[in-house]
């Protein structure tokens, strides 16, 4: 697939890295020649220096025969205009834009021929907010991913000594939970993937990825760790776009305090949030401020400023002072990997959340959802199975007879309202939603090809 990416920031660079590894033809547009030179040295891609909203630049990038344009600069206006020109002047079939401003995201005319000709709108702030909301809903989870319109979840938990299944083989899950169908699809130990089968023993400190019906998530999590009390008090550091979105989402159901260092921004926050939410002017790394606001009573402290170092320091300070758990937003993925799992419970790289949203619109075939798992290499994919036994390599076959590449595992099937955990003799039917786990994203093209329908179907 020939794809043009407009914008070589963190999201654009991460997207290029992922798509290049899957043998796509990538051209990256950005005004900064030094960034482009660095990316071209590291990856097999083409670069064009310039403004992606200019027709001449898009033409130089090969828009005339491109399959897709993805505009992910920090400017909503550039992203929207790039999509409009790609559609109107070059007939690029598919166009995706990153849009931050809520008033633009909500404009229905954005998608029509009279608007900006955007097929899909990605809002990074909303993606991060949604992810944090799921983590709040399931205390103790490191990652919570939804499939099949919320019917199935993939949840990641850290195994603690004393958990009912910790120290036992995975096959004991059935005996522990006879009425719950669950599949352990991955296990990370000492930063390495461990092969999973019924005889694999769960050890303290393991990160376990479980797939199950949403109704059973809390029951499954209790097998690996102690139950945490529900979150009621939340303290947010940073009143920027993400901080505001999260406070708005939480203010009716939780006690929320939000700390912001800019006086003008504080005033705007106070006018947009309800009277139950306390807006505080100050620095979240100020120990006296945290003490005065009883950070030790907070069930959850969330650092969401635009400064990685401030987020890390305020989170460490809050945890030291007694906050229950801390979630830290970290732009640099390498920082997130360094601090994750220590005093900081969850370190989030916002580009990962955005990347998952982008990938589900870019993957070939009838891909409904794509989620990048923690640590950035493995993925979970939801695909709709089409065709019949003659035209498909999947439909009408038991899972043990489907030629899945090594390192790829079918974890669950959603058939209408029915959630079926995959076993060796489970047969895939047409229109099933199939959830597949892949240990490495390099396996994704092979999985996509497997679900493609043959010519006979048409």
Buried (B, 14 or more C-beta within 10 A) or exposed (E): BBBBBBBBBBBBBBBBBBBBBBEBBBBBBBBEEEBBEBBEEEBEBBBBBBBBBBBEBBBBBBBEEBBBBBBBBBBBEBBBBBBBBBBEEBEBEBBBBBBBEBEBBEBEEBBEEEBBBBBBBBBBBBBBBBBBBBBBEBBBBBBBBBBBEEBBBBBBBBBBEEBBBBBBEBEBBEEBBEEBBBBBBBBBBEEEBBEBEEEBBBBBBBBBBBBBBBEBBBBBBBBBBEEBEEBEBBBBBBBBBBBBBBBBBBBEEBBBBBBBBEEEBBEBBBEBBEEEBBBBBBBBBBEEBBEEBBBEEBBBBBBBBEBBEBBBBBBBBBBEBBBBBBBBBBBEBEBBBBBBBEBBBBBBBBBBBBBBBBBBBBBBBBBBBBBBBBBBEBBBBBBBBBBBEEBBBBBBBEBEEBEBBEBBBBBBBBBEEEBBBBEEEBBBBBEBBBBBBBBBBBBBBBBBEBBBBEEEBE
